[in-house]
Amino acid sequence: MQFISNGTWKGNLGLGLAERELSCLLAVAAGQTDKEIAKHDGLSPRSIKGRIESCMHKLGVYKRPALVAEAFRRGLISPMIITLCAILVSQSATNDNSSNRIRRPGERRVETRVAVRRIEAAQAV
């Protein structure tokens, strides 16, 4: 599956929308106006409006906020932050080694005192 991105949004190609329609949808999700999208793509604002209307028709919605919400619900688009969080979580799960942890000065003394108290408590019983 291919992906395209626009700003902080990522879109999946091959799920019912053409590449240009998905590109406009991502720009709408990023909060851009028709004029801003047209200026970036080198097209007229009317062309952009037509692509967005085509997306709305394909997804069965008729307002821009509903378009973004429906595309997000169907998995056509997703914020890049979700992808970044997933990558960070998977890396932390594979690198869960305490030797990589940064310790504060004095933290080792506290750990040592706690361990000594546990040993003393176990011997006292």
ABEGO torsion letter per residue (X at the ends): XBBBBBEABBBBBGAGBBAAAAAAAAAAAAGBBAAAAAAAAGBBAAAAAAAAAAAAAAAGBABAAAAAAAAAAAGABBBAAAAAAAAAAAAAAAABBAAABBBBBGAAAAAAAAAAAAAAAAAAX
